[in-house]
Amino acid sequence: MKTSLLTLGVALAVLSSCGNDSEKKKETVKDPVSSSAKKWAKLSEDANTYFAVLPKESVNPENPSSSAKIALGQALYFDNRLSKNQTQSCNTCHDLQNYGVDSKAVSDGDDGKSKGTRNSPTTLNASFHMSQFWDGRAKDVEEQAGMPVLNPVEMNIPSEKFLIKRLKKVAFYKEMFAAAFPDQKDPITYDNIKNAIGDFERQLITPSKFDKYLAGDTNALNDAEKEGLSTFITQGCTTCHSGAQLGGAMMQKFPIVGNYEDYLSGTVDMGKYEETKKDMDKFMFKVPSLRNIEKTGPYMHNGGVADLGETVKLMAKAELAKDLSAEQVKSIVTFLATLTGELDPKYKTAPAVLSKS
């Protein structure tokens, strides 16, 4: 009898022990749903550390905005009169129906023969950048607006006086300049041309679903896009591409690793040095914004890379000394697509007043 009771006691102890072990195993097994939620919550937190929601407006205190000035700027942006042979407008190289670019490696000049040496960057969201042009030589979009017009390789207008004289012969411009600059006796000036175009370009803002994500809608991105964002952050891309623009806020040397010729063919471009002739500026370029990047190829300052994935791989090697896998590149490109936004349709086409002239 004692033996039977002893046997029963051992059996119960074993069963009890098994039960406890089972409970312990249940406790140590991670809940996949909870684990995933924590992962995405941490990613959202990290994202808001590195990035910011795109502002709804771009303001320049030195160039107060007005509806009349914006309307004038839009007309000037689309008007071929701003090139010597009247073959080109700002929109020719910065097509607002094509995400602010012409999709060419480098753009054609007004004479049909000359070509620029650098890729024409998008005008979308450009007013938020710390400076303009690849070498940062213009402080804002207002200053930038007047430079291509007088450049003999670009729009080829001989002088400011030449353009002012041309525009003063256009009846609707007399009215539009007067409305945009009501306090000026003679409002058709080169500075006002630049300010009007600049005011218009400050309206070219394209929020995307990434902004919704940053604003708290964590479902705005799917899991693949979130994985891409995670890869973008962990691989160090945020070293240069951060803030609301994911770029456009600093100058950086290209390349940091190796030599220029290791990455790009053709004429060696020494960046800001070409303008300043200072040794410290050799191979310094403005870091481009990644807003709408999937739509604004070809890439790099010379337009020398056609594919976005190839560009991601190249830059990771040149700037971060990293050889990304094909899977990592694909993941980052998936994330970059979330930065594509839509421009307000009212800004995409030439105003009706130009068709009457």
Stockholm file with secondary structure:
# STOCKHOLM 1.0

chainA/1-357         MKTSLLTLGVALAVLSSCGNDSEKKKETVKDPVSSSAKKWAKLSEDANTYFAVLPKESVNPENPSSSAKIALGQALYFDNRLSKNQTQSCNTCHDLQNYGVDSKAVSDGDDGKSKGTRNSPTTLNASFHMSQFWDGRAKDVEEQAGMPVLNPVEMNIPSEKFLIKRLKKVAFYKEMFAAAFPDQKDPITYDNIKNAIGDFERQLITPSKFDKYLAGDTNALNDAEKEGLSTFITQGCTTCHSGAQLGGAMMQKFPIVGNYEDYLSGTVDMGKYEETKKDMDKFMFKVPSLRNIEKTGPYMHNGGVADLGETVKLMAKAELAKDLSAEQVKSIVTFLATLTGELDPKYKTAPAVLSKS
#=GR chainA/1-357 SS CHHHHHHHHHHHHHHHHHHHHHHHHHHHSCCHHHHHHHHHHHHHHHHHHHBCCCCSCCCCTTSCCCHHHHHHHHHHHTCGGGSTTSCCCHHHHSCTTTTTCCCSSSCBCTTSSCBCSSCCCCCTTGGGSSSBSTTCCBSSHHHHHHHHHHCTTTTCCCCHHHHHHHHHTCHHHHHHHHHHSTTCSSCCCHHHHHHHHHHHHTTCCCCCHHHHHHTTCGGGSCHHHHHHHHHHHHTTGGGTSCBTTTSSSCEEESCSSSCGGGTCCSSCCCBTHHHHCCGGGTTEEECCCCTTGGGSCSBSTTCCBCCHHHHHHHHHHHHHCCCCCHHHHHHHHHHHGGGCCCCCGGGSSCCHHHHTC
#=GC SS_cons         CHHHHHHHHHHHHHHHHHHHHHHHHHHHSCCHHHHHHHHHHHHHHHHHHHBCCCCSCCCCTTSCCCHHHHHHHHHHHTCGGGSTTSCCCHHHHSCTTTTTCCCSSSCBCTTSSCBCSSCCCCCTTGGGSSSBSTTCCBSSHHHHHHHHHHCTTTTCCCCHHHHHHHHHTCHHHHHHHHHHSTTCSSCCCHHHHHHHHHHHHTTCCCCCHHHHHHTTCGGGSCHHHHHHHHHHHHTTGGGTSCBTTTSSSCEEESCSSSCGGGTCCSSCCCBTHHHHCCGGGTTEEECCCCTTGGGSCSBSTTCCBCCHHHHHHHHHHHHHCCCCCHHHHHHHHHHHGGGCCCCCGGGSSCCHHHHTC
//
